[in-house]
Amino acid sequence: MKTTIIKWSIGITLGAVAGYLYWFYIGCNSGTCAITSSPVNSTLYFGMMGGLVVNMFERHKKPSDEAGKKADS
């Protein structure tokens, strides 16, 4: 449980930092870009994306594996 929270926190933090850096170096100056025109929007969006990317690599136990092992015993 704790490792899941730590992984999510790391992903969100890295994403937020990447979002801010993206806004700082590449961002939209005209204000017409919905995500990159504001540092807050860019940071929040990339933070969410970082959390989702980290969540893609989590392994979940399959309930069918446990049931099959008990039936074989």
ROTORGU-611707 format. One line per 5 residues: number of its first residue (from 1); their letters; for each residue x, y, z of N, C-alpha, C. Coordinates in Angstrom, 1 decimal. Atoms other than C-alpha are relative to their C-alpha. Layout:
// ROTORGU-611707
NUM) A) X Y Z X Y Z X Y Z ~ ...;
***
This chain:
// ROTORGU-611707
1) MKTTI) 0.8 -1.2 0.0 0.0 0.0 0.0 0.9 1.3 0.0 ~ -0.9 -1.1 0.0 2.8 2.4 0.9 0.8 0.2 -1.2 ~ -0.8 -0.2 1.3 4.8 1.7 -2.2 -0.9 0.6 -1.1 ~ 0.9 -0.6 1.0 1.7 2.5 -4.3 -0.1 1.5 0.1 ~ 0.1 -1.5 -0.2 1.4 5.9 -2.7 1.3 0.7 -0.4;
6) IKWSI) -1.3 -0.6 0.4 5.1 6.6 -3.1 0.1 0.0 -1.5 ~ -0.1 0.0 1.5 5.0 5.6 -6.8 -0.9 1.0 -0.6 ~ 0.9 -1.1 0.5 2.0 7.8 -7.4 0.5 1.4 0.2 ~ -0.5 -1.3 -0.3 3.6 10.7 -5.6 1.2 0.4 -0.8 ~ -1.1 -0.3 0.9 6.8 10.4 -7.6 -0.4 0.3 -1.4;
11) GITLG) 0.5 -0.3 1.3 4.9 10.2 -10.8 -0.6 1.4 -0.2 ~ 0.6 -1.3 0.0 2.8 13.2 -10.0 1.0 1.2 0.1 ~ -1.0 -1.0 -0.2 5.8 15.2 -8.8 0.8 0.2 -1.3 ~ -0.8 -0.1 1.2 7.9 14.4 -11.9 -0.8 0.6 -1.1 ~ 0.8 -0.6 1.1 5.0 15.2 -14.2 -0.3 1.5 0.2;
16) AVAGY) 0.2 -1.4 -0.3 4.3 18.5 -12.4 1.2 0.8 -0.4 ~ -1.3 -0.7 0.3 8.0 19.5 -12.7 0.1 0.1 -1.5 ~ -0.1 0.0 1.5 8.0 18.5 -16.4 -1.0 1.0 -0.6 ~ 1.0 -0.9 0.5 4.8 20.5 -17.0 0.4 1.5 0.2 ~ -0.5 -1.3 -0.2 6.3 23.6 -15.4 1.1 0.4 -0.9;
21) LYWFY) -1.1 -0.3 0.9 9.5 23.3 -17.4 -0.5 0.1 -1.4 ~ 0.5 -0.1 1.4 7.5 22.7 -20.6 -0.6 1.4 -0.2 ~ 0.6 -1.3 0.1 5.5 25.9 -19.9 1.1 1.1 -0.1 ~ -1.0 -1.0 0.0 8.7 27.8 -19.1 0.8 0.1 -1.3 ~ -0.8 0.0 1.1 10.7 26.8 -22.1 -0.7 0.0 -1.4;
26) IGCNS) 0.7 0.2 1.3 8.1 26.0 -24.8 -1.3 0.7 0.0 ~ 1.4 -0.5 -0.2 4.8 27.4 -23.5 -0.5 0.9 -1.1 ~ 0.7 -0.9 1.0 2.3 29.4 -25.6 -0.1 1.4 0.5 ~ 0.0 -1.4 -0.4 2.8 33.1 -25.4 -1.3 0.8 -0.3 ~ 1.1 -0.7 0.5 -0.3 34.2 -27.2 -1.3 -0.2 0.9;
31) GTCAI) 1.1 0.3 -0.9 -2.7 32.7 -24.6 -1.1 -0.8 -0.6 ~ 1.1 0.7 0.6 -4.7 30.7 -27.1 0.1 -1.5 0.2 ~ -0.2 1.4 -0.3 -3.3 27.3 -26.0 -0.6 -0.2 1.4 ~ 0.7 0.2 -1.2 -5.6 26.0 -23.3 0.9 -0.6 1.2 ~ -0.8 0.6 -1.1 -3.0 23.9 -21.4 1.3 0.7 0.3;
36) TSSPV) -1.3 -0.5 -0.2 0.3 25.6 -22.0 0.1 1.5 0.2 ~ 0.0 -1.4 -0.1 -0.8 29.2 -21.7 0.2 0.5 1.4 ~ -0.1 -0.4 -1.4 -0.7 29.2 -17.9 0.9 -1.1 0.7 ~ -0.8 1.0 -0.7 1.9 27.6 -15.6 -0.8 -1.0 0.9 ~ 0.9 0.9 -0.9 -0.9 26.3 -13.3 -0.6 -1.1 -0.8;
41) NSTLY) 0.6 1.0 0.9 -2.7 24.5 -16.1 1.0 -1.0 -0.5 ~ -1.0 0.9 0.5 0.4 23.0 -17.5 0.5 -0.9 1.1 ~ -0.5 0.8 -1.1 1.7 21.9 -14.1 -1.0 -1.1 0.4 ~ 1.0 0.9 -0.5 -1.6 20.3 -13.1 -0.3 -1.1 -1.1 ~ 0.2 1.0 1.1 -2.1 18.6 -16.5 1.1 -1.0 -0.1;
46) FGMMG) -1.2 0.9 0.1 1.4 17.1 -16.7 0.1 -0.8 1.3 ~ 0.0 0.7 -1.2 1.1 16.1 -13.0 -1.0 -1.2 -0.1 ~ 1.0 1.1 0.2 -2.0 14.1 -13.8 0.5 -1.0 -1.0 ~ -0.5 0.9 1.0 -0.4 12.6 -16.8 1.2 -0.9 0.6 ~ -1.1 0.7 -0.7 2.7 11.6 -14.7 -0.6 -1.1 0.9;
51) GLVVN) 0.7 1.0 -0.9 0.4 9.8 -12.2 -0.6 -1.1 -0.8 ~ 0.6 1.0 0.8 -1.4 8.0 -14.9 1.1 -0.9 -0.7 ~ -1.0 0.8 0.6 1.8 6.9 -16.6 0.6 -1.0 1.0 ~ -0.6 0.9 -1.1 3.2 5.5 -13.3 -1.1 -1.1 0.3 ~ 1.1 1.0 -0.3 -0.2 3.7 -12.8 0.0 -1.1 -1.1;
56) MFERH) 0.0 1.0 1.0 0.2 1.9 -16.1 0.9 -1.1 0.3 ~ -1.0 1.0 -0.2 3.2 0.0 -14.9 -0.2 -0.8 1.3 ~ 0.3 0.8 -1.3 1.6 -1.4 -11.6 -0.5 -1.3 -0.4 ~ 0.5 1.4 0.2 1.0 -5.1 -11.4 -1.1 -0.2 1.0 ~ 1.1 0.4 -0.8 -2.2 -6.4 -10.0 -0.1 -1.5 0.0;
61) KKPSD) 0.2 1.4 -0.1 -2.8 -9.9 -8.7 -1.3 -0.4 -0.6 ~ 1.2 0.5 0.6 -5.2 -11.9 -10.7 -0.7 -1.0 0.9 ~ 0.7 0.9 -0.9 -7.9 -13.6 -8.6 -0.1 -1.4 -0.5 ~ 0.1 1.3 0.5 -8.1 -16.5 -11.0 1.3 -0.8 0.2 ~ -1.3 0.7 -0.3 -4.4 -17.4 -10.3 -0.1 -0.6 1.4;
66) EAGKK) 0.0 0.5 -1.4 -5.0 -17.8 -6.6 -1.0 -1.1 0.1 ~ 1.0 1.1 -0.1 -8.2 -19.9 -7.1 0.5 -1.3 -0.6 ~ -0.5 1.1 0.7 -6.4 -22.2 -9.5 1.0 -0.7 0.8 ~ -1.0 0.6 -0.9 -3.5 -22.8 -7.1 -0.6 -0.8 1.1 ~ 0.6 0.7 -1.2 -5.8 -23.7 -4.2 -0.8 -1.3 -0.5;
71) ADS) 0.7 1.2 0.5 -7.9 -26.1 -6.4 0.9 -1.2 -0.3 ~ -0.9 1.0 0.4 -4.8 -28.0 -7.5 0.6 -0.7 1.3 ~ -0.6 0.6 -1.2 -3.6 -28.6 -3.9 -0.8 -1.1 0.6;
***
